[in-house]
């Protein structure tokens, strides 16, 4: 993980790392509960090793890529789709009423339950295959582009964004 953090240009993406605490001892004493284990990898060989470690636990844990070089192992149903489904049930919403924008493997579960999925231009192929449409990349303001051209009418935009009202005359 230290190597992973060192290669990042933006501090916002760095994962905080505690190198002082003996987590193995805490686990053995049932003092902490593991919710997720992140495996950063730099090669296909390392990835295969992590997937081999994960394989025996496949029935009891989910494995997903949260980034192209991060493989996550987490408890079953700890994903965006499950959480969103629970939230909708709690609030009385139908997940089919929602548009979802995603770009990575950890978005697949949520993409499968909403009414309309938009894959970002930089999305993984698996997400693009199940999406209703694809828009521009995240860095090219793909969400804004899709909302402004495909979802909201000029009148709705003017209502929500009074500062641009004159643009649509």
Phi and psi in degrees as a GROMACS rama.xvg file:
@    title "Ramachandran Plot"
@    xaxis  label "Phi"
@    yaxis  label "Psi"
@TYPE xy
-61.9387  -40.4352  UNK-2
-63.0592  -41.5908  UNK-3
-59.5026  -50.2704  UNK-4
-62.0384  -37.988  UNK-5
-63.7755  -29.4209  UNK-6
-82.9606  -10.1816  UNK-7
-83.6647  140.742  UNK-8
-86.6658  -25.3036  UNK-9
-110.36  122.13  UNK-10
-60.0678  -27.2681  UNK-11
-60.622  -24.8856  UNK-12
-96.6915  -5.64472  UNK-13
-71.7559  142.97  UNK-14
-97.6725  123.609  UNK-15
-60.9696  136.437  UNK-16
-126.931  127.644  UNK-17
-102.928  110.633  UNK-18
-99.5999  3.69703  UNK-19
-93.281  -39.7025  UNK-20
-76.7309  140.773  UNK-21
-89.8706  87.356  UNK-22
-69.2865  -28.8959  UNK-23
-62.1017  -44.4257  UNK-24
-63.6211  -42.273  UNK-25
-61.831  -40.5656  UNK-26
-64.8925  -46.0481  UNK-27
-60.2907  -33.4457  UNK-28
-91.5212  8.74817  UNK-29
54.5653  36.3682  UNK-30
-91.3772  -15.6816  UNK-31
-137.912  158.909  UNK-32
-117.117  130.677  UNK-33
-84.5769  125.42  UNK-34
-100.373  -31.6491  UNK-35
-156.295  143.173  UNK-36
-121.981  126.327  UNK-37
-101.832  130.786  UNK-38
-116.497  102.185  UNK-39
-78.0145  143.57  UNK-40
-139.751  152.096  UNK-41
-115.852  -3.9244  UNK-42
-151.457  163.913  UNK-43
-65.9233  -28.8873  UNK-44
-64.9033  -45.8279  UNK-45
-62.5231  -41.9639  UNK-46
-59.9626  -44.9417  UNK-47
-59.9721  -38.7168  UNK-48
-62.5569  -44.7622  UNK-49
-65.3329  -40.9044  UNK-50
-66.8479  -32.1782  UNK-51
-65.8585  -41.3034  UNK-52
-62.3143  -41.7268  UNK-53
-71.7692  -34.7573  UNK-54
-48.7425  -47.7059  UNK-55
-63.3187  -18.8393  UNK-56
-100.947  5.53942  UNK-57
-55.7209  -36.0632  UNK-58
-74.5941  -18.8682  UNK-59
-112.474  -7.08069  UNK-60
-147.941  151.121  UNK-61
-93.6298  142.704  UNK-62
-121.407  129.562  UNK-63
-151.912  152.834  UNK-64
-87.2882  121.744  UNK-65
-92.6892  -20.5078  UNK-66
-147.373  168.154  UNK-67
-60.6075  -23.4472  UNK-68
-123.834  24.3215  UNK-69
-131.207  119.21  UNK-70
-105.357  123.665  UNK-71
-105.431  137.052  UNK-72
-116.194  126.495  UNK-73
-145.191  166.099  UNK-74
-58.9907  151.22  UNK-75
-56.3834  144.691  UNK-76
64.1658  18.9879  UNK-77
-100.046  80.9404  UNK-78
-152.524  167.539  UNK-79
-61.272  -39.4316  UNK-80
-63.4579  -47.5562  UNK-81
-63.3459  -45.5191  UNK-82
-62.8299  -42.2776  UNK-83
-66.8517  -39.937  UNK-84
-60.9208  -43.8406  UNK-85
-63.5618  -43.8252  UNK-86
-62.6793  -43.8301  UNK-87
-61.2582  -43.3884  UNK-88
-62.263  -41.3774  UNK-89
-63.8471  -39.3594  UNK-90
-93.9814  -5.82816  UNK-91
79.7241  25.9426  UNK-92
-100.335  153.444  UNK-93
-96.5915  121.047  UNK-94
-55.6569  -24.2702  UNK-95
-68.1024  -12.7987  UNK-96
-82.6046  -2.71055  UNK-97
-109.14  149.705  UNK-98
-99.471  138.247  UNK-99
-126.998  135.654  UNK-100
-111.101  127.924  UNK-101
-147.096  168.504  UNK-102
-145.626  -4.95332  UNK-103
-137.304  175.921  UNK-104
-59.7028  -34.7314  UNK-105
-73.3046  0.897703  UNK-106
-98.4773  -9.98418  UNK-107
-59.7564  -44.4048  UNK-108
-63.2664  -41.3813  UNK-109
-69.7799  -39.4326  UNK-110
-58.983  -29.7241  UNK-111
-78.05  -15.6828  UNK-112
-109.604  -15.309  UNK-113
-83.4678  167.799  UNK-114
-73.7867  -28.9359  UNK-115
-150.123  123.645  UNK-116
-112.935  132.176  UNK-117
-113.833  119.325  UNK-118
-86.8059  136.08  UNK-119
-72.6346  156.3  UNK-120
-58.0257  -27.3772  UNK-121
-94.13  13.9249  UNK-122
-66.8518  156.805  UNK-123
-69.4374  152.226  UNK-124
-57.4257  -39.7726  UNK-125
-59.6588  -36.9488  UNK-126
-73.4809  -41.0328  UNK-127
-60.1292  -34.4602  UNK-128
-65.8262  -33.8412  UNK-129
-98.5018  -8.86705  UNK-130
-72.0981  152.971  UNK-131
-73.2558  -31.48  UNK-132
-158.445  171.09  UNK-133
-126.243  142.632  UNK-134
-119.468  -168.237  UNK-135
-69.4638  173.256  UNK-136
-68.8316  166.671  UNK-137
-60.0597  -46.5801  UNK-138
-69.1078  -18.868  UNK-139
-95.8073  17.6565  UNK-140
63.1936  43.3184  UNK-141
-59.8045  -37.2743  UNK-142
-64.3508  -48.7662  UNK-143
-58.5065  -45.762  UNK-144
-58.6082  -46.6157  UNK-145
-66.3202  -45.7511  UNK-146
-60.0657  -45.7411  UNK-147
-74.3498  -25.2854  UNK-148
-105.527  -24.9331  UNK-149
-117.615  -22.5273  UNK-150
-107.547  -54.2333  UNK-151
-96.3319  140.685  UNK-152
-78.7455  167.842  UNK-153
-60.6984  -37.029  UNK-154
-66.2122  -42.2963  UNK-155
-65.1796  -41.0707  UNK-156
-61.281  -43.1811  UNK-157
-64.2725  -35.6009  UNK-158
-68.9351  -44.8071  UNK-159
-77.6759  -28.4716  UNK-160
-125.653  74.7897  UNK-161
-55.5616  -28.599  UNK-162
-66.1031  -16.9273  UNK-163
-110.425  12.2636  UNK-164
-53.6352  -43.3887  UNK-165
-69.3715  -17.8062  UNK-166
-65.6126  -29.6293  UNK-167
-98.6176  14.114  UNK-168
